[in-house]
Amino acid sequence: MVFDIVRLACGPWVGRPDLRAAFFEGYGRELADKEERSLRCLAALDAVSAISWGVPHHDPEIVARGRATLARLERGDAA
């Protein structure tokens, strides 16, 4: 389940805690601590993957998304 929400956490939810809250309200529960840790790890992997794909394919938007995710994780912000 956590893998399925990485793109949301690294995309539409960034800067929009209301969207995250609405999602989990509909889902019926928040993530457990273990799931939150998994989300952070999976977000880091997604970010590195975005950068490693975006650079050779000259896709600055994908690279920027990956770098922004890593910066948020480094600051300790939500994934």
C-alpha positions as CSV (number, residue, x, y, z in Angstrom):
1,M,0.0,0.0,0.0
2,V,2.8,2.5,0.9
3,F,4.5,2.1,-2.5
4,D,1.2,3.2,-4.2
5,I,1.2,6.6,-2.5
6,V,4.8,7.6,-3.1
7,R,3.9,9.6,-6.2
8,L,1.1,11.4,-4.3
9,A,3.5,12.2,-1.4
10,C,6.2,13.5,-3.8
11,G,3.8,15.3,-6.1
12,P,0.3,16.6,-5.4
13,W,0.6,16.5,-1.7
14,V,3.7,18.7,-1.5
15,G,2.6,21.9,0.2
16,R,-1.0,20.6,0.4
17,P,-1.6,18.9,3.7
18,D,-5.3,19.3,3.0
19,L,-5.0,16.8,0.1
20,R,-3.1,14.3,2.2
21,A,-5.7,14.6,5.0
22,A,-8.5,14.2,2.6
23,F,-6.9,11.1,1.1
24,F,-6.4,9.4,4.5
25,E,-9.9,10.4,5.6
26,G,-11.3,8.5,2.7
27,Y,-8.8,5.7,3.2
28,G,-10.1,5.4,6.8
29,R,-6.8,5.7,8.7
30,E,-3.4,7.4,8.8
31,L,-0.2,5.5,8.1
32,A,1.3,3.6,11.0
33,D,4.8,4.6,12.1
34,K,6.4,1.7,10.2
35,E,4.5,2.7,7.1
36,E,5.6,6.4,7.5
37,R,9.2,5.2,7.7
38,S,8.7,3.0,4.6
39,L,7.2,6.0,2.7
40,R,10.3,8.1,3.5
41,C,12.6,5.3,2.2
42,L,10.5,4.8,-0.9
43,A,10.4,8.5,-1.6
44,A,14.2,8.6,-1.4
45,L,14.4,5.8,-3.9
46,D,11.8,7.5,-6.2
47,A,13.8,10.7,-6.0
48,V,17.1,9.0,-6.9
49,S,15.4,7.1,-9.7
50,A,13.9,10.4,-11.1
51,I,17.3,12.1,-11.1
52,S,19.1,9.1,-12.6
53,W,16.5,8.9,-15.4
54,G,16.0,12.6,-15.9
55,V,19.6,13.7,-16.3
56,P,20.5,11.5,-19.3
57,H,17.1,12.1,-20.9
58,H,17.4,15.9,-20.5
59,D,14.2,16.1,-18.4
60,P,14.7,19.0,-16.0
61,E,11.3,18.8,-14.5
62,I,11.8,15.2,-13.4
63,V,15.3,16.0,-12.1
64,A,13.9,19.0,-10.1
65,R,11.2,16.8,-8.6
66,G,13.7,14.3,-7.5
67,R,16.0,17.0,-6.0
68,A,13.1,18.7,-4.3
69,T,12.1,15.4,-2.7
70,L,15.6,14.7,-1.4
71,A,15.8,18.3,0.0
72,R,12.5,17.8,1.8
73,L,13.7,14.5,3.3
74,E,17.0,16.0,4.4
75,R,15.1,18.8,6.2
76,G,12.9,16.2,7.9
77,D,9.7,17.3,6.1
78,A,7.1,14.7,5.3
79,A,7.8,12.6,2.3
